[in-house]
Amino acid sequence: MTNALLIKDEGYMLSISFPSRTILLDFLDSDLKYSRSHVDHKVNIYPDQLDSFRSWANERCLEIFEFQSQVA
């Protein structure tokens, strides 16, 4: 299993998928603002939180993959 976090630009918010429930719970205990997704192991953050999120992930040695939404 990889420790990669997946970030997808959904326009208004960024969708973040966590590789495990343990890492998700660690994130939920952080000071970062988020909203829970209806999908397990996933949260949404505002784009202005991205730098703080990257710092949080780097402190935990987590790899980040970012994807841009394709607008047709």
Backbone as JSON Lines, residues from 0, in Angstrom:
{"i":0,"aa":"M","n":[0.85,-1.17,0.0],"ca":[0.0,0.0,0.0],"c":[0.9,1.24,0.0]}
{"i":1,"aa":"T","n":[0.53,2.22,-0.75],"ca":[1.27,3.47,-0.82],"c":[0.69,4.48,0.16]}
{"i":2,"aa":"N","n":[1.51,5.41,0.57],"ca":[1.05,6.47,1.45],"c":[0.73,7.73,0.67]}
{"i":3,"aa":"A","n":[0.24,7.57,-0.55],"ca":[-0.04,8.72,-1.4],"c":[-1.42,9.29,-1.12]}
{"i":4,"aa":"L","n":[-1.47,10.62,-1.11],"ca":[-2.73,11.35,-1.0],"c":[-3.09,11.84,-2.38]}
{"i":5,"aa":"L","n":[-4.33,11.7,-2.76],"ca":[-4.78,12.16,-4.07],"c":[-5.58,13.44,-3.91]}
{"i":6,"aa":"I","n":[-5.17,14.49,-4.62],"ca":[-5.87,15.76,-4.57],"c":[-6.44,16.05,-5.95]}
{"i":7,"aa":"K","n":[-7.73,16.29,-6.0],"ca":[-8.4,16.6,-7.27],"c":[-9.06,17.97,-7.16]}
{"i":8,"aa":"D","n":[-8.74,18.82,-8.12],"ca":[-9.34,20.15,-8.17],"c":[-10.77,20.01,-8.69]}
{"i":9,"aa":"E","n":[-11.73,20.28,-7.82],"ca":[-13.14,20.15,-8.18],"c":[-13.76,21.51,-8.5]}
{"i":10,"aa":"G","n":[-12.92,22.52,-8.7],"ca":[-13.41,23.86,-9.0],"c":[-13.47,24.7,-7.74]}
{"i":11,"aa":"Y","n":[-14.56,24.64,-7.03],"ca":[-14.75,25.45,-5.82],"c":[-13.92,24.92,-4.65]}
{"i":12,"aa":"M","n":[-13.77,23.59,-4.57],"ca":[-13.02,22.97,-3.48],"c":[-12.08,21.92,-4.05]}
{"i":13,"aa":"L","n":[-11.16,21.48,-3.2],"ca":[-10.24,20.41,-3.56],"c":[-10.68,19.15,-2.82]}
{"i":14,"aa":"S","n":[-10.76,18.06,-3.54],"ca":[-11.14,16.78,-2.97],"c":[-9.86,16.01,-2.64]}
{"i":15,"aa":"I","n":[-9.75,15.51,-1.41],"ca":[-8.56,14.78,-0.97],"c":[-8.95,13.37,-0.57]}
{"i":16,"aa":"S","n":[-8.29,12.39,-1.2],"ca":[-8.5,10.98,-0.86],"c":[-7.31,10.5,-0.04]}
{"i":17,"aa":"F","n":[-7.58,9.84,1.06],"ca":[-6.55,9.33,1.96],"c":[-6.34,7.84,1.74]}
{"i":18,"aa":"P","n":[-5.08,7.35,1.87],"ca":[-4.81,5.94,1.61],"c":[-5.28,5.01,2.72]}
{"i":19,"aa":"S","n":[-5.55,5.56,3.9],"ca":[-6.01,4.7,4.99],"c":[-6.85,5.51,5.98]}
{"i":20,"aa":"R","n":[-7.63,4.81,6.74],"ca":[-8.45,5.47,7.76],"c":[-7.57,6.09,8.85]}
{"i":21,"aa":"T","n":[-6.45,5.47,9.16],"ca":[-5.54,5.99,10.18],"c":[-5.02,7.38,9.79]}
{"i":22,"aa":"I","n":[-4.61,7.54,8.55],"ca":[-4.12,8.83,8.09],"c":[-5.25,9.85,8.04]}
{"i":23,"aa":"L","n":[-6.44,9.4,7.63],"ca":[-7.6,10.29,7.63],"c":[-7.89,10.79,9.04]}
{"i":24,"aa":"L","n":[-7.9,9.9,10.02],"ca":[-8.18,10.29,11.4],"c":[-7.11,11.25,11.93]}
{"i":25,"aa":"D","n":[-5.85,11.04,11.54],"ca":[-4.79,11.96,11.92],"c":[-5.06,13.34,11.34]}
{"i":26,"aa":"F","n":[-5.51,13.4,10.09],"ca":[-5.84,14.67,9.47],"c":[-7.01,15.34,10.18]}
{"i":27,"aa":"L","n":[-8.03,14.58,10.53],"ca":[-9.21,15.15,11.18],"c":[-8.86,15.77,12.53]}
{"i":28,"aa":"D","n":[-7.77,15.32,13.15],"ca":[-7.31,15.89,14.42],"c":[-6.47,17.15,14.23]}
{"i":29,"aa":"S","n":[-6.16,17.49,12.99],"ca":[-5.34,18.67,12.72],"c":[-6.19,19.94,12.84]}
{"i":30,"aa":"D","n":[-5.53,21.08,12.71],"ca":[-6.21,22.37,12.79],"c":[-6.73,22.85,11.44]}
{"i":31,"aa":"L","n":[-6.55,22.07,10.4],"ca":[-6.99,22.48,9.06],"c":[-8.5,22.4,8.94]}
{"i":32,"aa":"K","n":[-9.06,23.35,8.21],"ca":[-10.51,23.37,7.98],"c":[-10.83,22.44,6.82]}
{"i":33,"aa":"Y","n":[-11.93,21.72,6.94],"ca":[-12.33,20.76,5.91],"c":[-13.83,20.53,6.01]}
{"i":34,"aa":"S","n":[-14.35,19.85,5.01],"ca":[-15.72,19.33,5.09],"c":[-15.64,17.87,4.71]}
{"i":35,"aa":"R","n":[-16.42,17.07,5.39],"ca":[-16.41,15.63,5.12],"c":[-17.14,15.34,3.83]}
{"i":36,"aa":"S","n":[-16.64,14.38,3.11],"ca":[-17.27,13.92,1.88],"c":[-18.19,12.76,2.23]}
{"i":37,"aa":"H","n":[-19.11,12.47,1.34],"ca":[-19.98,11.31,1.53],"c":[-19.22,10.01,1.24]}
{"i":38,"aa":"V","n":[-18.02,10.13,0.67],"ca":[-17.19,8.97,0.35],"c":[-16.21,8.75,1.5]}
{"i":39,"aa":"D","n":[-16.07,7.5,1.94],"ca":[-15.16,7.18,3.02],"c":[-13.72,7.5,2.6]}
{"i":40,"aa":"H","n":[-12.89,7.91,3.54],"ca":[-11.48,8.24,3.33],"c":[-11.31,9.46,2.44]}
{"i":41,"aa":"K","n":[-12.26,10.38,2.46],"ca":[-12.18,11.55,1.6],"c":[-12.72,12.78,2.32]}
{"i":42,"aa":"V","n":[-12.05,13.92,2.11],"ca":[-12.51,15.21,2.63],"c":[-12.37,16.25,1.53]}
{"i":43,"aa":"N","n":[-12.97,17.4,1.76],"ca":[-12.84,18.53,0.84],"c":[-12.24,19.69,1.62]}
{"i":44,"aa":"I","n":[-11.31,20.42,0.95],"ca":[-10.74,21.61,1.54],"c":[-10.84,22.74,0.53]}
{"i":45,"aa":"Y","n":[-10.74,23.97,1.02],"ca":[-10.72,25.13,0.14],"c":[-9.32,25.3,-0.42]}
{"i":46,"aa":"P","n":[-9.2,25.84,-1.62],"ca":[-7.87,26.02,-2.24],"c":[-6.89,26.82,-1.38]}
{"i":47,"aa":"D","n":[-7.38,27.76,-0.57],"ca":[-6.45,28.54,0.25],"c":[-5.85,27.72,1.4]}
{"i":48,"aa":"Q","n":[-6.33,26.52,1.63],"ca":[-5.79,25.61,2.64],"c":[-4.71,24.69,2.07]}
{"i":49,"aa":"L","n":[-4.48,24.74,0.76],"ca":[-3.61,23.76,0.1],"c":[-2.17,23.82,0.63]}
{"i":50,"aa":"D","n":[-1.6,24.99,0.81],"ca":[-0.23,25.08,1.32],"c":[-0.12,24.49,2.72]}
{"i":51,"aa":"S","n":[-1.09,24.77,3.56],"ca":[-1.1,24.2,4.91],"c":[-1.24,22.68,4.85]}
{"i":52,"aa":"F","n":[-2.07,22.21,3.94],"ca":[-2.24,20.77,3.79],"c":[-0.95,20.11,3.32]}
{"i":53,"aa":"R","n":[-0.26,20.74,2.36],"ca":[1.02,20.19,1.88],"c":[2.03,20.11,3.03]}
{"i":54,"aa":"S","n":[2.08,21.13,3.87],"ca":[2.98,21.11,5.02],"c":[2.64,19.96,5.96]}
{"i":55,"aa":"W","n":[1.35,19.78,6.23],"ca":[0.89,18.69,7.09],"c":[1.33,17.35,6.5]}
{"i":56,"aa":"A","n":[1.14,17.16,5.2],"ca":[1.5,15.9,4.54],"c":[3.01,15.68,4.55]}
{"i":57,"aa":"N","n":[3.78,16.73,4.31],"ca":[5.24,16.61,4.31],"c":[5.78,16.23,5.68]}
{"i":58,"aa":"E","n":[5.18,16.75,6.74],"ca":[5.59,16.38,8.1],"c":[5.4,14.89,8.36]}
{"i":59,"aa":"R","n":[4.49,14.27,7.65],"ca":[4.18,12.85,7.84],"c":[4.78,11.98,6.73]}
{"i":60,"aa":"C","n":[5.62,12.58,5.89],"ca":[6.28,11.86,4.79],"c":[5.28,11.2,3.84]}
{"i":61,"aa":"L","n":[4.2,11.91,3.55],"ca":[3.18,11.4,2.64],"c":[3.38,12.01,1.26]}
{"i":62,"aa":"E","n":[3.27,11.19,0.24],"ca":[3.38,11.65,-1.13],"c":[2.04,12.22,-1.58]}
{"i":63,"aa":"I","n":[2.09,13.24,-2.42],"ca":[0.86,13.89,-2.9],"c":[0.81,13.82,-4.42]}
{"i":64,"aa":"F","n":[-0.31,13.38,-4.95],"ca":[-0.57,13.41,-6.38],"c":[-1.73,14.38,-6.6]}
{"i":65,"aa":"E","n":[-1.55,15.32,-7.52],"ca":[-2.59,16.32,-7.79],"c":[-3.12,16.16,-9.2]}
{"i":66,"aa":"F","n":[-4.42,16.27,-9.34],"ca":[-5.1,16.15,-10.62],"c":[-5.99,17.36,-10.85]}
{"i":67,"aa":"Q","n":[-6.0,17.86,-12.05],"ca":[-6.88,18.97,-12.43],"c":[-8.13,18.4,-13.08]}
{"i":68,"aa":"S","n":[-9.27,18.98,-12.78],"ca":[-10.52,18.58,-13.43],"c":[-10.45,19.0,-14.89]}
{"i":69,"aa":"Q","n":[-10.96,18.16,-15.75],"ca":[-11.03,18.47,-17.17],"c":[-12.38,19.08,-17.48]}
{"i":70,"aa":"V","n":[-12.4,20.32,-17.93],"ca":[-13.64,21.0,-18.26],"c":[-13.85,20.86,-19.75]}
{"i":71,"aa":"A","n":[-15.01,20.33,-20.14],"ca":[-15.29,20.12,-21.56],"c":[-15.82,21.37,-22.21]}
